[in-house]
Amino acid sequence: MNHFRHHLKQEIAVFINGVFLKMLESGNSTYHHRLLALQVIHKISQRAINMIEFYVNYDCDVQYMNIVERIMEFLSNNESLFAL
């Protein structure tokens, strides 16, 4: 993803919104599926520049859905899942 993101902007948006975020937001997802989706989101967000680029390229672009906003809403609404 890091090397081809400029060429695959639309595909990355579909993949993140259509697969990982839907898996996290769906009530029908199993615990294992949600865990895998969270691990992917965690891996992507480890590089701060990825989240900044998601915000600039998707949240600030009216043609795309707000990826960073949806991730933050999910995390803030489900913070009890992450309690230690």
VOPAGU-2260 file (C-alpha; in pm, 1 decimal, decimal comma):
REM VOPAGU-2260
SITE   aa  ch    i         X         Y         Z
SITE  MET   A    0       0,0       0,0       0,0
SITE  ASN   A    1     277,6     242,8      85,9
SITE  HIS   A    2     439,1     221,9    -257,4
SITE  PHE   A    3     129,1     235,2    -479,8
SITE  ARG   A    4    -111,2     458,5    -286,2
SITE  HIS   A    5     -99,6     743,1    -539,7
SITE  HIS   A    6    -201,9     511,0    -822,0
SITE  LEU   A    7    -463,0     321,0    -624,5
SITE  LYS   A    8    -647,6     597,5    -439,5
SITE  GLN   A    9    -996,8     479,3    -529,5
SITE  GLU   A   10    -917,9     112,1    -473,4
SITE  ILE   A   11    -767,4     178,1    -130,6
SITE  ALA   A   12   -1080,1     370,7     -28,7
SITE  VAL   A   13   -1308,7      88,6    -143,3
SITE  PHE   A   14   -1095,1    -171,1      30,1
SITE  ILE   A   15   -1075,1       9,7     364,6
SITE  ASN   A   16   -1439,2     124,7     365,7
SITE  GLY   A   17   -1585,8    -186,2     207,5
SITE  VAL   A   18   -1391,1    -450,9     393,9
SITE  PHE   A   19   -1223,6    -341,3     716,3
SITE  LEU   A   20   -1457,8     -67,8     837,6
SITE  LYS   A   21   -1768,8    -266,9     743,6
SITE  MET   A   22   -1627,9    -564,5     931,0
SITE  LEU   A   23   -1571,2    -349,4    1239,8
SITE  GLU   A   24   -1912,4    -180,0    1223,9
SITE  SER   A   25   -2115,3    -490,2    1142,1
SITE  GLY   A   26   -2301,1    -657,7    1422,9
SITE  ASN   A   27   -2270,7    -986,3    1235,0
SITE  SER   A   28   -1890,2    -993,4    1235,5
SITE  THR   A   29   -1729,8   -1250,2    1458,2
SITE  TYR   A   30   -1479,7   -1156,8    1725,2
SITE  HIS   A   31   -1200,7   -1303,3    1511,8
SITE  HIS   A   32   -1297,8   -1094,5    1206,6
SITE  ARG   A   33   -1313,3    -776,8    1413,0
SITE  LEU   A   34    -976,8    -854,6    1569,2
SITE  LEU   A   35    -819,8    -904,3    1225,5
SITE  ALA   A   36    -971,0    -577,5    1098,3
SITE  LEU   A   37    -842,3    -392,6    1405,3
SITE  GLN   A   38    -496,8    -539,4    1352,2
SITE  VAL   A   39    -494,1    -410,4     994,7
SITE  ILE   A   40    -611,0     -64,5    1103,8
SITE  HIS   A   41    -344,9     -68,1    1377,0
SITE  LYS   A   42     -73,0    -166,9    1129,0
SITE  ILE   A   43    -177,1     108,5     887,4
SITE  SER   A   44    -194,6     370,9    1161,5
SITE  GLN   A   45     149,3     290,9    1301,6
SITE  ARG   A   46     294,0     521,6    1038,1
SITE  ALA   A   47     151,2     862,2    1130,6
SITE  ILE   A   48     191,6     981,0     772,4
SITE  ASN   A   49     -65,8     720,6     662,7
SITE  MET   A   50    -336,5     872,9     881,6
SITE  ILE   A   51    -245,5    1222,8     767,5
SITE  GLU   A   52    -261,2    1112,9     403,8
SITE  PHE   A   53    -594,2     936,7     461,8
SITE  TYR   A   54    -732,6    1254,7     612,1
SITE  VAL   A   55    -602,8    1479,4     333,2
SITE  ASN   A   56    -688,3    1243,0      47,5
SITE  TYR   A   57   -1023,0    1107,3     167,3
SITE  ASP   A   58   -1175,6    1312,5     448,3
SITE  CYS   A   59   -1095,4    1642,7     276,6
SITE  ASP   A   60   -1207,6    1520,1     -67,3
SITE  VAL   A   61   -1584,8    1543,9    -125,1
SITE  GLN   A   62   -1576,8    1247,1    -365,7
SITE  TYR   A   63   -1469,9     999,8     -97,2
SITE  MET   A   64   -1603,2     880,1     234,5
SITE  ASN   A   65   -1436,2    1000,6     553,6
SITE  ILE   A   66   -1201,7     715,7     642,2
SITE  VAL   A   67   -1027,1     876,9     939,4
SITE  GLU   A   68   -1356,2    1004,6    1080,0
SITE  ARG   A   69   -1511,7     657,8    1061,1
SITE  ILE   A   70   -1208,2     496,9    1226,5
SITE  MET   A   71   -1210,0     751,1    1509,5
SITE  GLU   A   72   -1587,0     718,7    1560,1
SITE  PHE   A   73   -1559,8     341,7    1582,3
SITE  LEU   A   74   -1270,8     358,1    1828,6
SITE  SER   A   75   -1437,4     621,1    2047,8
SITE  ASN   A   76   -1775,6     443,6    2048,7
SITE  ASN   A   77   -1614,5     108,1    2132,8
SITE  GLU   A   78   -1344,3     209,6    2377,4
SITE  SER   A   79   -1464,7     -54,8    2621,7
SITE  LEU   A   80   -1331,2    -318,8    2379,2
SITE  PHE   A   81    -981,6    -189,7    2441,6
SITE  ALA   A   82    -984,2    -161,8    2820,6
SITE  LEU   A   83    -694,1    -342,0    2980,8
